[in-house]
């Protein structure tokens, strides 16, 4: 299969390279063999960000984002202005991963809301789309996106696990919906229905590697190559060839991340 797929969300700097051929070049070669031609390496904290960006710069076909994950409680908290400055790098095509996560956090969560607002502000200033994480917080996530005018830049609801209504509301805010290996799980019946109903021009695929490996590798280390299994599942759910899903999702990726399109 030609290199048509894009892994729209992975964390290359967190891969267990010993389990994946020994080095990053081996990971990239496997991805090519599986038909994955580009990938977006997503930031989750400021401490690891410089090394992550340095890694991304070694590969022409890999892009980066800048941001702090909602589960990160320690480390430097960047201002919107800092995020804007960091996003000027030519490799950075998005702001995030940002959002809300009520699953792993308890007590007052206003700090998460404020962090999310800063990321949205940075996205609006730079004109770069948002990468949004939401877990057990869909109503507040959508509310903050509306309140802060995130529809002006749009973005992606990454690793989507919500219902069709939530997908519709996100799309109304100019967001794409990205499916991960979870869509291959036998238990993900509602998510499979969402994937089958989605407008073709709003679908993305991802791995979230090294997390959430799809079947048949569930529970093992994930890697960008496994984007193919996600795409195969979506193709099966929609009754179309894999090549069609590859073509559609790759076009969607470069339509959303316009700076990546200019640098590929």
C-alpha positions in Angstrom: 0.0 0.0 0.0 1.4 3.5 -0.8 2.2 5.8 2.1 -1.2 7.4 2.3 -2.0 7.4 6.0 -1.2 10.0 8.6 -1.0 9.3 12.3 -2.6 12.5 13.5 -1.6 12.0 17.1 1.3 10.2 18.7 4.0 10.7 21.3 7.2 9.6 19.7 9.4 10.7 22.6 7.5 8.3 24.9 7.9 5.1 22.8 9.7 2.1 24.2 12.2 1.8 21.5 13.7 -1.4 22.8 10.4 -3.1 22.1 10.1 -1.5 18.6 13.2 -2.4 16.8 15.8 -0.6 18.9 15.7 3.0 17.5 13.5 5.6 16.0 14.6 4.9 12.5 13.3 1.4 12.9 9.9 2.8 14.1 9.8 5.0 11.0 10.7 2.2 8.7 7.9 0.0 10.1 5.5 2.9 9.7 6.4 3.2 6.0 5.9 -0.5 5.5 2.4 -0.1 7.0 1.6 2.8 4.7 2.0 5.6 7.2 3.6 8.5 5.5 3.3 11.4 8.0 2.7 11.8 11.7 2.1 14.5 14.3 4.0 14.3 17.5 2.0 15.9 20.3 3.3 17.9 23.2 2.1 17.1 26.8 4.5 19.2 29.0 7.1 21.8 28.9 9.9 19.8 30.5 10.1 17.3 27.7 9.2 19.7 24.9 12.7 20.8 23.8 13.9 17.2 23.4 10.6 16.2 21.7 11.0 19.1 19.2 14.6 18.2 18.5 13.5 14.6 17.8 10.8 15.8 15.4 13.3 18.0 13.5 15.2 14.9 12.5 12.4 13.8 10.2 10.9 15.8 7.4 7.6 13.9 7.5 6.9 14.5 11.2 5.3 17.6 12.6 4.8 18.8 16.2 2.4 20.6 18.5 3.1 22.7 21.6 1.0 22.6 24.8 0.4 21.1 28.2 -1.9 18.1 28.8 -4.7 18.6 31.3 -3.4 15.8 33.5 0.0 17.5 34.0 0.1 18.9 37.5 3.8 19.6 37.9 6.3 21.6 35.9 6.2 25.0 34.1 2.8 26.5 33.3 3.2 28.5 30.1 1.3 31.7 29.5 -0.6 32.2 26.2 2.2 34.5 25.1 4.8 31.8 25.7 2.8 29.3 23.7 2.5 31.8 20.9 6.3 32.3 20.9 7.0 28.5 20.9 4.5 28.0 18.1 6.5 30.1 15.7 8.8 27.2 15.0 8.2 26.0 11.5 7.6 22.4 12.7 4.8 23.4 15.1 1.5 23.1 13.3 -1.0 23.0 16.3 -1.6 24.0 19.9 -2.1 21.3 22.4 -2.7 18.7 23.6 -5.1 20.7 25.8 -8.6 20.3 27.2 -10.2 18.9 30.3 -9.9 15.6 32.2 -12.1 14.9 35.2 -11.3 11.2 35.3 -7.9 11.5 36.9 -8.4 14.8 38.8 -10.4 15.6 41.9 -11.3 18.7 43.8 -11.4 22.2 42.3 -10.5 22.1 38.7 -10.5 25.8 37.8 -6.8 25.5 37.1 -7.7 23.1 34.2 -10.2 25.6 32.9 -7.7 28.4 32.9 -5.0 26.4 31.2 -7.5 25.4 28.6 -8.5 29.0 28.0 -4.8 30.0 27.6 -4.3 27.4 25.0 -7.4 28.5 23.1 -6.2 32.1 23.2 -2.8 31.0 21.8 -4.5 29.1 19.0 -6.5 32.2 18.1 -3.4 34.4 18.1 -1.3 32.0 16.0 -4.2 30.8 13.8 -3.1 27.2 14.5 -5.7 24.6 15.3 -6.3 23.0 18.7 -5.7 19.4 19.7 -8.3 18.7 22.4 -8.4 16.0 25.0 -11.6 15.5 26.9 -12.4 12.7 29.4 -15.6 12.7 31.5 -15.8 16.4 30.8 -17.6 16.7 27.5 -20.1 19.4 28.5 -17.5 21.7 30.0 -15.1 21.1 27.2 -17.7 22.2 24.6 -18.8 25.1 26.8 -15.3 26.5 27.1 -14.7 26.0 23.4 -17.8 28.1 22.7 -17.1 30.7 25.3 -13.6 31.3 24.0 -14.4 31.4 20.3 -12.4 28.3 19.5 -14.5 27.8 16.3 -12.4 30.6 14.8 -9.4 28.2 14.5 -11.1 24.8 14.9 -9.1 21.7 15.6 -9.5 18.1 16.5 -11.2 16.2 19.2 -8.5 13.6 19.6 -9.0 10.0 20.7 -12.7 10.5 20.5 -14.8 8.2 22.8 -18.0 10.2 23.1 -21.5 9.8 21.5 -22.9 11.1 18.2 -24.4 14.2 19.8 -21.1 15.3 21.2 -19.5 14.7 17.8 -22.1 16.8 16.1 -21.6 19.7 18.6 -17.8 19.5 18.1 -18.2 19.6 14.3 -20.5 22.6 14.7 -17.5 24.3 16.4 -15.3 23.6 13.3 -13.6 20.5 14.8 -12.6 17.2 13.3 -13.1 13.9 15.0 -10.1 11.6 15.4 -10.4 7.9 16.1 -7.8 5.8 17.9 -7.3 2.1 18.5 -10.3 2.2 20.8 -12.6 2.0 17.8 -11.2 -1.5 17.2 -12.2 -2.8 20.7 -15.1 -5.1 20.8 -16.7 -3.2 23.6 -16.7 0.1 21.7 -20.1 -0.4 20.1 -21.3 3.2 20.4 -18.0 4.6 19.1 -18.2 2.3 16.1 -21.6 3.7 15.3 -20.2 7.2 15.4 -17.4 6.3 13.1 -19.9 4.8 10.6 -22.0 8.0 10.7 -19.3 10.6 10.4 -19.1 12.9 7.4 -16.2 11.8 5.4 -14.6 15.2 5.4 -14.3 15.4 9.2 -12.6 12.1 10.1 -9.0 11.7 11.2 -7.1 8.6 12.4 -4.4 8.3 15.1 -2.6 5.9 17.4 -1.9 8.0 20.6 1.2 5.8 20.6 2.6 4.4 22.8 -0.9 4.1 24.4 -4.1 2.4 23.3 -2.8 -0.1 20.8 -5.5 -1.4 18.5 -6.6 -5.0 18.1 -4.7 -7.3 17.5 -2.1 -5.6 19.7 -4.3 -4.4 22.5 -2.3 -4.1 25.8 1.0 -3.9 24.0 3.2 -1.0 23.0 1.5 1.1 20.3 3.4 2.7 17.4 2.5 4.9 14.4 2.4 1.9 12.0 -0.7 0.7 13.8 -2.7 3.7 12.4 -3.4 1.2 9.6 -5.5 -1.0 11.9 -7.6 2.0 12.9 -8.1 2.9 9.3 -9.0 -0.7 8.4 -11.6 -0.8 11.1 -13.2 2.5 10.0 -13.2 1.3 6.4 -15.0 -1.9 7.4 -17.6 0.0 9.5 -18.3 2.3 6.5 -18.2 -0.5 3.9 -15.5 1.2 1.8 -11.9 0.2 0.8 -9.0 1.0 3.0 -7.5 3.1 0.3 -10.6 5.4 0.4 -10.2 6.0 4.1 -6.5 6.6 3.7 -7.1 9.2 1.0 -9.9 10.9 2.9 -8.2 11.1 6.3 -4.9 12.2 4.8 -6.6 15.0 2.9 -8.5 16.0 6.1 -5.2 16.1 8.0 -3.6 18.5 5.6 -6.8 20.6 5.3 -6.9 21.1 9.1 -3.1 21.5 9.7 -2.5 23.8 6.8 1.1 24.6 7.9 1.9 20.9 7.6 0.5 20.9 4.1 2.9 23.7 3.2 5.9 21.8 4.7 5.3 18.3 3.5 
